[in-house]
């Protein structure tokens, strides 16, 4: 058991990061704030950062102050020259260009460890214990599984809840690779880092830490867990987003969806 003094020593080297990048709108800002808000509601004590592209969204800075969240404005220098699939070309279906910006987390070397989270997820239980535990492990990344899989692998993991060890050397190597290598666009930065960082050492977190809702949380729990327990994080994906008219009968998702939507509505009123 760690003492409060040890917690303080560790926590000032850690940060949760949420990204609001590209050309963000007020509606996107509301979902960004909601994701941060739900983390804060769990009682998390670790620094939270809003990593932003330059924007003029009125009320956003004040909202983040209310949430006790630091703002880091980035000037993106990464060029992601990915190769689009025939489908993406024909149907102009490539929505992940913004995710190039997210990879700037690797140059945030003022922190020893960063835990990045997407904006389309609901933190249901305090993840600080996992973050602190990983800090003491000698690995470069903290990874969670894709879909309903039990574990992440060296080249297949989800980056919507993703721990990294910032490194300027890694950042520069990645910058060169993204600019010059031949790689598919896929689903953006998750596809790219699954290729690029296959040799990184990593710690594994169970599906409870990044429960993808699209296959059904009950189903995933039955498949992977001996007994049911509330996920730490419920994460939506693809076109199945919590800000749409999405409906569900899954008891865990119902709770997460209500909390997320209530928070989005509150922050939408705040911004508008």
C-alpha positions in Angstrom: 0.0 0.0 0.0 1.4 3.4 -1.0 1.4 6.3 1.4 -0.1 9.7 0.5 3.4 11.0 0.3 4.4 8.4 -2.2 1.3 9.1 -4.2 2.2 12.8 -4.4 5.8 12.0 -5.5 4.5 9.8 -8.3 1.4 11.8 -9.4 3.4 14.9 -10.3 5.2 12.9 -13.0 1.9 11.6 -14.5 -0.9 13.2 -16.6 -4.1 12.1 -18.3 -4.3 13.7 -21.8 -7.5 14.4 -23.8 -7.1 15.9 -27.3 -9.2 18.6 -29.0 -7.4 18.9 -32.3 -7.7 19.7 -36.0 -10.5 22.3 -36.4 -12.6 21.7 -33.4 -16.2 22.8 -33.1 -18.2 23.8 -30.1 -20.1 20.5 -30.2 -16.7 18.6 -30.2 -15.6 20.8 -27.3 -18.6 19.7 -25.3 -17.8 16.0 -25.8 -14.2 16.8 -24.9 -15.3 18.5 -21.6 -17.7 15.6 -20.9 -15.0 13.0 -21.1 -12.8 15.0 -18.7 -15.7 15.7 -16.4 -16.5 12.0 -16.0 -12.9 11.2 -15.1 -12.9 14.0 -12.5 -16.2 12.7 -11.0 -14.4 9.4 -10.1 -12.2 11.3 -7.7 -9.0 11.1 -9.8 -6.1 13.0 -8.3 -3.7 13.0 -11.2 -3.1 16.0 -13.5 -5.5 16.3 -16.5 -4.4 18.0 -19.7 -6.4 19.3 -22.6 -4.1 19.1 -25.6 -5.5 21.6 -28.2 -5.0 22.9 -31.7 -5.3 26.7 -31.7 -9.0 27.6 -31.5 -11.4 30.5 -30.5 -14.1 28.5 -28.8 -15.7 30.9 -26.4 -16.0 29.6 -22.9 -13.7 26.7 -23.4 -10.8 28.0 -21.3 -13.1 28.9 -18.4 -14.8 25.4 -18.6 -11.4 23.7 -18.3 -10.5 25.9 -15.3 -13.7 24.8 -13.7 -12.6 21.2 -14.3 -9.1 21.9 -12.9 -7.6 20.9 -16.3 -4.4 22.4 -17.8 -4.3 23.5 -21.4 -1.5 22.6 -23.7 -1.7 24.2 -27.2 0.2 22.4 -29.8 1.6 23.5 -33.2 1.5 20.3 -35.2 4.6 19.5 -37.2 3.8 15.9 -38.0 2.9 15.0 -41.6 1.0 11.7 -41.9 1.4 10.7 -45.6 -0.6 7.5 -45.4 -1.9 5.4 -48.3 -5.6 5.4 -48.7 -7.5 2.3 -49.7 -9.5 2.1 -52.9 -12.7 2.3 -50.7 -11.5 5.4 -49.0 -10.6 7.0 -52.3 -13.9 6.1 -54.1 -16.2 7.0 -51.3 -14.0 9.8 -49.9 -14.3 7.9 -46.6 -11.2 8.9 -44.6 -12.1 10.5 -41.3 -8.9 10.1 -39.3 -6.6 12.8 -40.5 -7.0 14.6 -37.2 -5.5 11.7 -35.4 -2.0 12.7 -36.7 -2.2 15.6 -34.1 -2.8 13.2 -31.2 0.7 11.7 -31.6 2.2 14.9 -30.3 1.8 13.4 -26.9 5.1 11.7 -27.4 7.0 15.0 -27.1 5.4 16.0 -23.8 8.5 15.1 -22.0 7.7 17.2 -18.9 5.9 14.1 -17.7 7.3 10.6 -17.2 4.2 8.9 -18.2 1.0 9.9 -20.0 -2.3 8.1 -20.3 -4.2 9.3 -23.3 -8.0 8.9 -23.6 -10.4 9.5 -26.5 -13.3 11.9 -26.1 -16.0 9.3 -26.9 -15.6 7.3 -23.7 -17.1 7.4 -20.2 -14.8 6.8 -17.3 -16.9 4.9 -14.7 -14.3 4.1 -12.0 -11.1 5.9 -10.9 -8.2 4.7 -13.0 -5.5 6.2 -10.9 -4.4 2.9 -9.3 -3.7 1.4 -12.7 -1.8 4.4 -13.8 0.4 4.4 -10.7 1.0 0.7 -10.9 2.2 1.0 -14.5 4.5 3.9 -13.6 6.5 1.4 -11.5 6.8 -1.1 -14.3 9.7 -0.7 -16.7 7.7 -0.7 -19.9 7.2 1.9 -22.7 3.5 1.6 -23.2 0.3 0.6 -21.4 -2.0 -1.2 -23.8 -5.6 -2.3 -23.9 -7.2 -4.9 -26.2 -9.1 -4.2 -29.4 -12.7 -5.2 -29.7 -13.7 -7.9 -27.3 -10.3 -9.6 -27.1 -8.8 -10.5 -23.7 -5.4 -9.0 -24.2 -3.5 -6.6 -26.4 -0.6 -7.9 -28.5 2.6 -6.4 -29.9 0.9 -5.3 -33.0 -2.8 -5.2 -32.2 -4.1 -2.8 -29.5 -6.5 0.0 -29.0 -5.2 3.6 -28.6 -8.3 5.1 -27.2 -7.0 4.4 -23.7 -3.3 4.2 -24.1 -0.3 4.8 -21.9 3.0 6.1 -23.3 6.4 7.2 -22.1 7.1 10.5 -23.7 10.4 10.7 -25.5 11.8 13.3 -27.9 13.9 10.6 -29.6 10.8 8.5 -30.2 8.9 11.5 -31.4 11.6 12.4 -34.0 11.8 8.8 -35.3 8.1 8.7 -35.6 8.0 12.1 -37.4 10.4 10.7 -40.0 8.5 7.5 -40.4 5.1 9.2 -40.8 6.5 11.5 -43.4 8.4 9.0 -45.5 7.3 5.4 -44.9 4.7 3.5 -47.0 1.8 2.7 -44.7 -2.0 2.5 -45.0 -4.4 5.1 -43.7 -6.5 2.4 -42.0 -8.2 4.0 -39.0 -5.6 6.6 -38.4 -3.0 6.8 -35.6 -4.1 3.4 -34.1 -3.2 1.7 -37.4 0.1 3.5 -37.7 1.4 2.9 -34.2 0.4 -0.7 -34.3 2.9 -1.0 -37.1 5.5 1.4 -35.9 5.7 0.5 -32.3 5.4 -3.3 -32.6 8.8 -3.7 -30.9 8.0 -1.5 -27.9 7.8 -3.1 -24.4 4.4 -2.8 -22.9 2.2 -3.7 -19.9 -1.3 -5.1 -20.5 -4.5 -3.8 -19.0 -7.6 -6.0 -19.1 -10.7 -5.2 -21.2 -12.3 -3.7 -18.1 -10.0 -0.6 -18.6 -11.2 0.0 -22.2 -14.5 -1.8 -22.7 -15.7 -1.4 -26.3 -19.5 -1.1 -26.2 -20.2 -2.0 -29.9 -20.2 -5.8 -29.3 -22.1 -5.5 -26.1 -20.5 -5.2 -22.7 -22.5 -8.1 -21.2 -21.2 -10.3 -24.1 -17.6 -9.2 -23.6 -17.8 -9.8 -19.9 -19.2 -13.3 -20.4 -16.5 -14.0 -22.9 -13.5 -12.8 -20.8 -14.4 -12.6 -17.1 -15.3 -15.2 -14.5 -17.6 -12.7 -12.9 -19.2 -9.5 -13.9 -18.0 -6.2 -12.6 -18.5 -2.6 -13.7 -15.9 -1.6 -16.4 -13.5 1.2 -15.5 -14.0 2.7 -19.0 -16.8 2.3 -21.5 -15.7 3.3 -25.0 -17.8 3.7 -28.1 -16.4 3.3 -31.6 -17.0 3.6 -35.3 -20.4 5.2 -36.2 -21.9 4.0 -33.0 -21.4 7.2 -31.0 -23.0 8.3 -27.8 -23.9 11.7 -29.3 -26.1 10.1 -31.9 -29.6 8.5 -31.5 -27.9 5.3 -30.2 -30.1 3.0 -28.1 -29.0 0.0 -26.1 -30.4 -2.7 -23.8 -27.0 -3.4 -22.2 -27.3 -2.6 -18.5 -23.7 -1.3 -18.2 -23.9 0.8 -21.4 -27.3 2.3 -20.3 -25.6 3.8 -17.2 -22.5 5.0 -19.1 -24.6 6.5 -21.9 -26.8 8.4 -19.5 -23.8 9.8 -17.6 -22.0 10.8 -20.8 -25.1 12.4 -22.4 -26.0 14.3 -19.3 -22.5 15.7 -19.1 -22.4 16.6 -22.8 -25.7 18.4 -22.4 -24.5 20.4 -19.4 -21.3 21.5 -21.2 -23.2 22.3 -24.4 -25.3 24.7 -22.4 -22.2 26.2 -20.7 -20.5 26.8 -24.1 -23.6 28.1 -26.0 
